[in-house]
Amino acid sequence: QEEIDDQLMACQFNGEGRKLLHNAAVLGTGILKGPIVVNRSRKAWSPMQGSKDASVFVLEMVEEKAPASESLSPWNVFPDPSCDGNIHNGRGIFEYKTVTSKQLRDLIGQPGYLKAQISKVLKEGPQDSQYQSEHDIRSKSENGTKSSDKDHYQLWEYWGEFSPEDMRMAGVDVADGSVESVSGCLIIVNQTVIKGFLNPAETGDIPYDFMQWELVDDSPWGYGVPFLMRPSQRVLNAAWRQLMDNSGLSSGPIFFIKKKGIRPSDGRWELTGRKIFECEEDVNPTD
């Protein structure tokens, strides 16, 4: 139990859960991905090898694998449209994210990643795509440029069923003679596969879970609080507008105008901003 608590704390599970609830309340759907296996590096003091003094330690970087879960934005996850409300009934699911060239270079040497394919992607540079995420739209509206102009690559992660031949082409070791489809994942950048691996879950389930704030029939997406509050918000807006209109009609300065002394230049007697009145010829300046 302590080990599980440490693992949940290391992946900031409570914080990711709060993000999930926020997305579910605001957008109608919260998405949690996990548990997935991540590679982590940490510093550790280890006994120096070959030293006769047991009190001598050296600082080393320890590579370890640990489970983790993370909350995803509903804008960046695309389940099978024919899943009928349950994403696990669909053929697969796409996940979108952006990565920099440095993040891609850091993947070289990690288990499963194809060095030659990553080098090819880095040589090509970021490529434009028909899809623009919420991050891309905000970046373009605020700065006038797309995220791809800032050295951002579009990375797609697909979980689903594959033929054994397709997985072998991605560098995945699949048993010879296997003709049935296998559950796995492909990671794609610039339409180039940079990693493929089999689904670690024995049941073949994809590591995504959807939470709907308000269920929608035959759809994995839900309704959020803003959508459900639309009628009440309309009533509140109308009541507030009526209050402001009444205030504008019942309050304000009152003017007395001697029409025989002046006349409006535009022929209208209503008071407006920058109004000009002209004096009649028979007006006494002392009046």
N, C-alpha and C positions, 0 to 999 in steps of 0.2 A: 504494500500500500504506500509506503514512503517513497519507493522508487517511482511509482506511477504519479504521485503528487509532485515529485521533482521534475518528471518529464512534462507534466502539464504546466508547471511554473516556467520551465525553460522555454516552452513554445508560446508563453503568454496566453494561455487558453482563456482565462477570464476576460482579458482585453478583446480577444477575437470574438468571444461570445457577445460582448457588448456591441461590437460592430455589427454582428449578425442581427441583434434585436433592433438596432438603429435602422438598418436597411429594410428589415421586415416592416417596421412601423412607418417609415417614410415612403419607401418604394413598393411595399406590399409583399416583397419576397426577400428572405435572407438565405444566403448560401454558405455552407460550411464544407470545406474540403479537408478530408482526412479520415483516419490517420494516414499520413504519408511518411516515407522515410527520407530524412534529410541528413546531409553531411555537415558536421560541425567541427570546428577547430577550437581547442582550448589550451591554455598554458598549464603545465603541471611540473612539479619538482619530482624528479626521479633519481634513484641512486645511480651514481656514476659507475658505468660498467668498467671492470678491470681495476677499480680502486680498492685497496685493502682497508681503507678507512670507511666504515659503514655510515659515518656521519656526513659524508660528502655527497651532496646532491647537485644536479644540474637542471636548468630550466629547459624544457622541451615542449614542442608543439604536438599535441596529441590529436589525431584524427579519429572521430568516432561517428557512428550512425545512431540516430535517435528518432523516435516517432514525433510527429507534429501535426497540428491542425491549424487552419487559417480561414478567415472569413474573406469571401470574394464579392466583388461588386456585381450585382445582377446585370449591369451593362456589358460585362465581359465574359459571360457564360452563355452558351448556346446549346441547349439540349435538342434532341430529336423532336421535331414538331408533332410527330405521330405517337408520342409517348402516352397520350391520354391521361395527363395529370400525374403520372409516376415516371420520373426520369429513368428509373431502372428497367422500365419496359421498353425503352427506346433502343435504337441500334448503336447509339454512342453519344458523345457530348464533346463540344469544343470549348476550350478556354483560351482567352486572349490576354496577352500582357506585352509590355514593352521592355526591352533590355538595351543596354548600351554596348559599345564595342568592348569596353573593359570587362563587362559581365560575361560576354561571350568568350573572351580570351581566358577568363578564369575557369571556364568549363573544360578547357583542354586539359586532359590528364585525369579528369574525374571518371569514375567507372561508368562505362556504357556510352560515353560521348565519342563521336567520330571526329578525330582530329582533322582529317583531310576535308570533311564536309564543313566544319567550322571555319577552317582556313579559306575555303571557297566563298563562304558567306561574307567573311570579313573583307575579302578582296573585292567582292561585288559592291559592298556598301549597302546602306539602307535603301530599300525599294518602296515606292508608293504602293498603296493598296486601296481597293475600293471601299474598304471598311474604315470608318473613323470612330474611335471610341469616345467616351465622355471626356477622357484626358486629352485626346487630340482636338476635340471641338473647343474645349476651354482654352487650350494652349493657342489655338489659332485665333480665337476671338480676343484674347488678351494681348497676344504678342504679334499677331499677324502672320505667324508661321506655323507649319505643322510640326509635330513632334519628330517626324522623320528627318526634318531639316536640322535637328539638334542631335544628330548621331544616335537616334533611337531606332532599333530594329523591332519589327512586329513578329512576335513569337506566338505560335499556335500549338496548343497541347491537345491532342485528341485521344480520348479513351473510348474503346469499342472493340468490335470483333474484327479480326484480320485473318487472312489466309496464311498458312505456314510459309508459303513462298515469299509473301510480302515482308514478313517478319525476318526471314533469313536475309533478304536484301538490305534490311536495316541493321544487320549485324547481330541479330538475336539468335541464340542457339535454340533451335526447335528440333525435336526428335525427328529423325529420318523416317519416312514412310507415313508421317502424320498427314491426313487429308482433311481433318475437321478444322473448323475455324477455331482460333485461339483468342482469348481475351488479353489485350495488351494496351500499350500506349506508344504514340509517336510524337516527338517534339520536332516542329517544323519552323524554320526561319527562311524567309525569301524563297518559299516553295522548295526548300532543301531539307531533307531529314537529317537532323544532327544527333538523334538518339532514338532508340527503340528498346522496349523492355516488356516482359510479360507481366501481367497483372499479379501482384503479390498475394491478392486475396484468392483463396482456393475456390470460393464460390463464383468468382468472376465479376463480382459487383463493382461498379465504378465508385471511386471515393468521393462522391458528392452527395450532400443532403440538402434538400430545399425546405424552408419553413415559410408558410404563407400566413400572413396576418389575418386575412379573410379569404377563405377558399373560393376558387372559381371553378365551375364545373368543367371537367375535361381539359384542364390547363395546369401546367406546373407553376404558373405565375399567379400571384394573389393581389388583392386590393389592400392598400395601405390606409393609414389614418386620414391623410389629406383627401383621398378619394371618397372615403366614407363620410367625411364631414362636409362635402360640397353643398348639400341642401342647407345645412345649418349655416354655413359660411355665406351663402347667398342671402339668407334671411338677415344675418348680422350686417352684411354690407348694405342691404336696402334700408335697414333701420338706422344705421349710422348716416347714410346719405340723407335720409329724411330729416334727421336731427340737424345736420349741417345746413340743409336747405332752409329749414324753419328758423335757424339761428341767423342766417343771412338775411331773411326777410323781416325778422322782428327786431333786429338790432342794427345800429349804425347811426351816423349823424343825421340830423334833420336840418334842412336848409329852407330859408325864406328868400325868394327871389322877386325883385320888383321888375316885372316884365317891361314897364314903360321906360325904364332907364337903360336896359341892356337887351341885347338880342344874341342868341347863339350863332356862331359863324356857319355852322352846318345845318341850321334850321331845326335842330332837335333840342328839346329842353331837358332830356335825361342827363344826369351827371355821370361823366366817365372820366377816366384818367386823361390828363393833358387837355382838358376842355378849354376852349377859347370862347370868351364872350366879348362882344363889341359894344361900345358905348353909343347910345343914341346922341344925335347932335344937340338936343335940347337939355341934356343932362348937366346939372350944376356940379362942378367938381367937388364942392363942399358937401354935397348930399351923401 
